[in-house]
Amino acid sequence: YVGTDMKKAIEGAEAIMVVVPAFAHAKIAEKLAECIGEGQIVVLNPGRTGGALEFDKIFRAKGVREKAVIAEAQTFVFASRISGPGMVRIFRIKNAVPLSVLPSKDNESVFPIISEIMPEFTLAKNVLYTSFNNIGAVFHPGAILMNAGWIETKHGDFQFYLEGISPSVARVLEALDKERCEVTEKLGVEAMGAKEWL
């Protein structure tokens, strides 16, 4: 089935992969809460920063948290870009993308099911690791802010990484990344630096 009826789409599914930008997580969680089935696994691909926590909060408010298992990936498993209206170009599948279940005590029982679906996922300690190691939180906002004029001038015909990451932009991103790593260290979460991630 391909369509817009969420209840029909997820009926009988063992795992549900949510593949939307972070700003759409709350809306999807609200709709999913209306039809989630007992024991279904919700995989946020990607979770970005705090996606699993947002789903958890909404599912709790709707009284369905105990029905579902929530997991989040650190980043999107596909290296891809929009190439036109309704078109996406997938350049490649990433080799290893950390993923964790909320709560992490369920990692060992749930991960084998998820990794069978997408073997590119690797097990992370917890969702604090996946959330705070979301490298997009470093690369995207800083580079967009520093290239706002350039992006507007090119009217959307802008190659983010190829044209937007000059040596000075890279230095700012390194400073942002250093601060992120310091925060994660204070929280007791192992941080992967941007250079190491690349």
Salt bridges, closest charged atoms under 4 A:
GLU30 OE1 - LYS62 NZ 3.16
ASP56 OD2 - ARG60 NE 3.02
ASP56 OD1 - ARG65 NE 2.47
ASP106 OD1 - LYS105 NZ 3.30
GLU163 OE2 - LYS154 NZ 3.18
GLU174 OE2 - LYS195 NZ 2.90
ASP177 OD1 - ARG180 NH2 2.64
GLU182 OE2 - LYS178 NZ 2.86
